[in-house]
């Protein structure tokens, strides 16, 4: 009976994803007609370092952006914070943080916060086009509450509810969105220990940013006018509603244990050198579809090196490119144990995304994982 429920959950998720793709499927003519594009930005260093390719194998707190199902791989408790210098030279800063904690035997609850800030901008008016009357600071905020759980040794799923707020001086907009995802550990892939650790090949699917329409309101949408008889009146403009940038990601990954060794006590295969190859396809509603490919090399549990590429139609030609990102990405992680008995670690993450124009995108992060090693079924095992 339990397997029937799991199969039903997969079928429902896939069906909703296919229906959403058909319903919200966009084309190049719709580029720029949506809003809340901050939902498309990955603020995390690990996953962005290898081109957002790890939909099938992401684990821990970062899964709240990539694929909420991966949150189920959080060992016990995880805290993380990142700072992103978005499009170097544009003075746009993104701060993101959150925590995840085990709830019961198989569930994990996570909270994430993302803040996007453009710094101080001079206030100008029709009468004072040069400014000199103060500044304002636009901010975008995304708060997510997610839950994921392990349904079996092979199937993991989760859901996230996100609250959105955009504030531009005296105009604001709010809404909410839902993410849902599943990761499946296929059990395929033999190693030198026979059938042990047959969890090398993984599959993932996630549906993101499905929610309400949004529109702007506030004092900035009104102005004072005069009627024909000279009576003063307040006139308010009505903002056009806009949709959220919904999308679907489908991905696969394969884990290689280089120079594997056999742990006879734990009856499993391990290696000091590990390589993960991952790829996924993103179907966007309002922008071009994308293809992601990435690699992650791990030395023991101390050093991780990453590289990736995000391809979309026309990206190699500046005349046809619809984004400042040119495709290549790179990143690394250094981590050390802080309590060997409890298997807790502290890590520093970094990623770089190439852009043209601007000076690239730098993301710096720090995280603390308490109470045990992350599951080997999730990427970037601790």
C-alpha positions in Angstrom: 0.0 0.0 0.0 2.8 2.4 0.8 4.4 1.8 -2.6 1.1 2.6 -4.2 1.0 6.0 -2.4 4.5 6.7 -3.5 3.8 5.8 -7.1 0.6 8.0 -7.0 2.6 10.9 -5.6 5.1 10.7 -8.5 2.4 10.5 -11.1 0.5 13.4 -9.6 3.7 15.6 -9.5 4.6 14.7 -13.1 1.0 15.3 -14.3 0.9 18.7 -12.6 4.3 19.5 -14.1 3.2 18.6 -17.6 -0.1 20.5 -17.3 1.8 23.5 -16.0 4.2 23.4 -18.8 1.4 23.3 -21.3 -0.6 26.0 -19.5 2.3 28.4 -18.8 4.6 27.5 -21.7 6.1 30.7 -23.0 8.0 31.8 -26.1 10.5 34.5 -26.9 7.8 37.0 -27.5 6.8 36.9 -23.8 10.3 37.7 -22.5 10.1 40.6 -20.1 6.3 40.4 -19.7 6.4 38.7 -16.3 7.4 40.1 -12.9 9.2 38.9 -9.7 12.2 37.8 -11.8 14.2 37.7 -8.5 12.7 34.2 -8.1 14.9 33.0 -11.0 18.1 34.1 -9.2 20.1 31.4 -7.4 21.5 33.1 -4.3 23.5 30.0 -3.0 27.1 29.4 -3.7 27.3 25.6 -4.0 24.6 25.0 -6.5 25.4 28.1 -8.6 29.0 27.0 -8.8 28.2 24.1 -11.1 25.5 25.8 -13.3 22.4 24.9 -11.2 22.8 21.4 -12.7 22.2 19.5 -9.4 18.3 19.3 -9.4 18.6 15.5 -9.1 21.2 15.4 -6.3 21.1 18.7 -4.3 20.9 18.2 -0.6 20.4 20.4 2.5 19.3 24.0 2.8 20.2 24.9 -0.8 17.5 22.5 -2.0 14.9 25.1 -1.1 16.0 26.9 -4.2 16.9 24.1 -6.5 14.6 21.2 -5.6 12.8 21.2 -2.3 12.9 17.3 -2.2 16.7 17.5 -1.4 15.9 19.2 1.9 15.2 15.7 3.2 18.9 15.0 3.1 19.6 17.5 5.9 21.4 15.4 8.6 20.0 17.1 11.7 20.5 20.9 11.7 22.0 23.3 9.2 22.6 27.1 9.2 23.8 29.0 6.1 24.3 32.5 4.9 25.5 33.9 1.5 26.3 37.3 0.1 26.1 37.9 -3.7 27.6 40.8 -5.5 25.2 40.7 -8.4 26.6 41.9 -11.8 29.8 43.4 -10.6 29.8 47.2 -10.8 26.0 47.4 -10.7 26.0 47.9 -6.9 23.3 45.2 -6.4 23.7 43.1 -3.3 21.8 39.9 -2.5 21.9 38.5 1.0 20.4 35.1 1.7 20.2 32.9 4.8 18.2 30.2 6.5 18.2 27.1 8.6 16.9 23.5 8.3 16.1 21.1 11.1 15.1 17.5 11.4 11.4 16.9 12.3 10.7 13.4 13.4 12.5 10.4 11.8 12.1 11.3 8.1 10.9 14.9 7.9 12.9 18.2 7.6 11.6 21.7 8.1 13.4 24.6 6.5 13.2 28.4 6.4 15.0 30.7 4.0 15.1 34.4 3.5 16.5 36.3 0.4 16.9 40.1 0.3 17.9 42.0 -2.9 19.0 45.6 -2.5 19.9 48.2 -5.1 21.5 50.6 -2.7 20.6 54.3 -2.4 19.1 55.9 -5.5 18.6 59.7 -6.0 15.0 60.9 -5.9 14.1 63.0 -8.9 10.9 64.6 -10.1 9.7 66.5 -13.1 10.4 69.7 -11.3 13.7 68.6 -9.9 15.3 66.3 -12.5 18.7 66.7 -10.9 17.6 65.4 -7.5 18.9 66.8 -4.3 15.8 66.0 -2.3 16.9 62.7 -0.8 17.3 59.0 -1.8 15.4 55.8 -1.7 16.4 52.1 -1.5 14.4 49.5 -3.5 14.3 46.1 -1.9 12.9 42.7 -2.9 12.3 40.0 -0.3 11.5 36.3 -0.6 10.7 34.3 2.5 10.3 30.5 2.1 8.9 27.9 4.4 9.6 24.3 3.2 9.0 20.7 4.3 10.5 17.6 2.8 10.6 14.0 3.9 11.9 10.6 3.0 9.1 8.4 1.8 11.4 5.3 1.2 15.0 4.6 0.5 14.5 5.7 -3.0 11.9 8.5 -3.0 12.1 11.9 -1.5 9.6 14.8 -1.9 8.8 18.2 -0.5 6.9 21.5 -0.9 7.7 25.1 -0.3 5.5 28.1 0.2 7.1 31.5 -0.6 6.0 35.0 0.4 7.1 37.8 -2.0 7.4 41.5 -1.4 8.8 44.2 -3.6 9.2 47.8 -2.3 10.2 50.7 -4.5 10.0 53.9 -2.5 6.2 54.6 -2.2 5.1 51.7 -4.4 5.0 48.0 -3.3 3.7 44.7 -4.4 3.1 41.3 -2.6 2.2 37.8 -3.5 3.0 34.1 -2.8 4.2 31.1 -4.8 4.6 27.4 -4.3 7.4 25.0 -5.2 7.1 21.2 -5.3 9.7 18.5 -6.1 10.7 14.9 -6.1 14.1 13.2 -6.1 14.4 9.5 -7.0 17.4 7.3 -6.2 17.2 4.7 -8.9 19.4 2.0 -7.4 21.3 1.6 -10.6 25.0 1.5 -10.9 27.2 -1.3 -9.6 30.6 -0.9 -8.0 33.5 -3.1 -7.1 31.7 -4.3 -4.0 28.9 -5.9 -6.0 25.5 -4.6 -5.2 26.5 -2.3 -2.3 25.8 1.4 -2.6 23.7 1.0 -5.7 22.5 4.6 -5.5 24.8 6.3 -8.0 22.1 7.3 -10.5 19.5 9.8 -9.5 16.6 11.6 -11.0 14.8 14.8 -10.0 11.9 16.9 -11.1 10.6 20.2 -9.6 7.9 22.7 -10.4 8.7 26.3 -9.2 7.1 29.7 -8.8 3.4 28.7 -9.3 1.3 31.3 -7.5 -0.8 34.4 -7.6 -0.5 37.3 -10.0 0.9 40.5 -8.5 0.5 44.3 -9.1 1.9 47.5 -7.7 0.0 49.9 -5.4 0.7 52.8 -3.1 1.0 56.5 -3.0 3.4 56.5 -5.9 0.6 55.4 -8.2 -1.4 58.6 -7.6 -0.9 62.3 -8.3 -2.8 65.5 -7.7 -4.8 67.0 -10.6 -7.3 69.7 -11.2 -10.7 69.6 -12.8 -12.0 72.2 -15.3 -13.4 74.4 -12.5 -10.1 74.3 -10.7 -11.0 71.8 -8.0 -8.0 69.8 -6.7 -8.4 66.0 -6.8 -6.2 62.9 -6.4 -6.0 60.7 -9.4 -4.7 57.1 -9.1 -3.2 55.0 -11.8 -4.1 51.3 -11.9 -1.2 48.9 -12.2 -1.4 46.1 -14.7 -1.2 42.7 -13.0 1.8 40.5 -13.8 2.4 36.7 -13.6 5.2 34.9 -11.8 8.0 33.2 -13.7 6.9 29.7 -13.3 9.2 26.9 -14.5 9.9 23.2 -14.5 13.2 21.5 -14.0 14.0 17.9 -14.9 17.5 16.5 -14.1 19.7 13.5 -13.7 23.0 12.9 -12.0 25.6 10.1 -11.6 28.1 9.7 -8.8 31.5 8.2 -9.5 33.7 6.8 -6.7 37.2 7.2 -8.0 39.7 4.6 -6.6 37.0 3.0 -4.4 37.6 1.2 -1.2 35.4 -1.3 0.7 34.4 -0.7 4.3 33.7 -4.3 5.5 32.3 -3.1 8.8 29.7 -0.8 7.3 29.3 -2.9 4.2 29.7 -0.1 1.8 32.0 1.4 -0.7 33.8 4.7 -0.1 36.4 6.8 -1.8 38.6 9.7 -1.0 38.0 11.0 -4.5 34.5 11.5 -5.8 33.0 12.9 -8.9 29.4 13.9 -9.6 28.2 14.6 -13.2 24.8 16.3 -13.4 22.6 17.8 -16.0 19.1 19.2 -16.2 16.6 20.9 -18.5 14.7 24.0 -17.5 11.4 24.9 -19.2 10.7 28.6 -18.5 7.4 30.3 -19.0 8.6 33.7 -20.0 12.3 33.3 -20.9 14.2 30.9 -23.1 14.5 27.3 -22.1 17.9 26.3 -20.6 20.2 23.3 -20.5 22.5 22.9 -17.5 25.5 20.7 -17.2 27.9 20.5 -14.2 30.7 18.6 -12.5 31.6 18.4 -8.8 34.9 16.8 -7.6 35.3 16.1 -3.9 38.5 15.2 -2.1 37.5 13.3 1.1 35.1 15.6 2.9 37.3 18.7 2.9 37.6 20.2 -0.6 35.0 20.4 -3.4 35.7 21.9 -6.8 32.8 22.7 -9.2 32.3 23.9 -12.8 29.3 24.2 -15.1 27.7 25.7 -18.1 24.1 27.0 -18.7 23.1 27.0 -22.3 20.2 28.8 -24.0 19.5 29.6 -27.6 21.6 32.5 -28.9 23.9 32.7 -25.9 27.2 32.6 -27.9 26.3 35.7 -29.9 26.0 39.1 -28.2 23.5 40.2 -30.8 21.1 37.3 -29.8 21.9 36.8 -26.2 18.9 37.6 -23.9 20.9 37.6 -20.6 24.0 39.1 -19.2 25.2 35.7 -18.1 27.4 34.1 -20.7 27.1 30.5 -19.5 30.3 29.3 -17.6 30.3 29.0 -13.8 32.8 27.8 -11.2 33.0 27.3 -7.5 34.6 25.6 -4.5 34.0 24.6 -0.9 36.4 24.2 2.0 35.1 22.6 5.1 36.5 21.3 8.4 35.1 19.3 11.3 34.2 21.2 14.5 33.1 18.2 16.5 34.3 14.8 15.3 32.2 12.9 17.8 29.0 14.6 16.7 30.2 14.8 13.1 29.6 18.5 12.8 31.4 20.7 10.2 31.8 24.4 9.2 32.2 25.2 5.6 33.1 28.2 3.4 31.6 28.3 -0.1 32.3 30.5 -3.2 31.0 30.7 -6.7 31.6 32.8 -9.8 29.3 33.3 -12.8 30.7 34.8 -15.9 28.8 37.8 -17.4 29.1 40.2 -20.3 28.8 43.1 -19.7 29.5 43.8 -16.0 32.2 42.2 -13.8 30.7 38.8 -13.2 28.8 37.5 -10.2 30.6 36.7 -6.9 28.8 34.7 -4.2 30.4 34.0 -0.8 28.8 31.7 1.7 29.3 30.1 5.1 27.4 27.2 6.7 27.4 25.1 9.8 26.0 21.5 9.8 25.4 20.0 13.2 24.6 16.5 14.4 25.8 14.1 11.6 27.1 13.7 8.1 24.8 14.5 5.2 23.4 11.5 3.5 25.5 10.2 0.6 22.4 10.4 -1.6 22.6 14.1 -1.5 25.3 16.1 -3.4 28.3 17.7 -1.6 28.4 15.0 1.1 29.8 16.4 4.3 
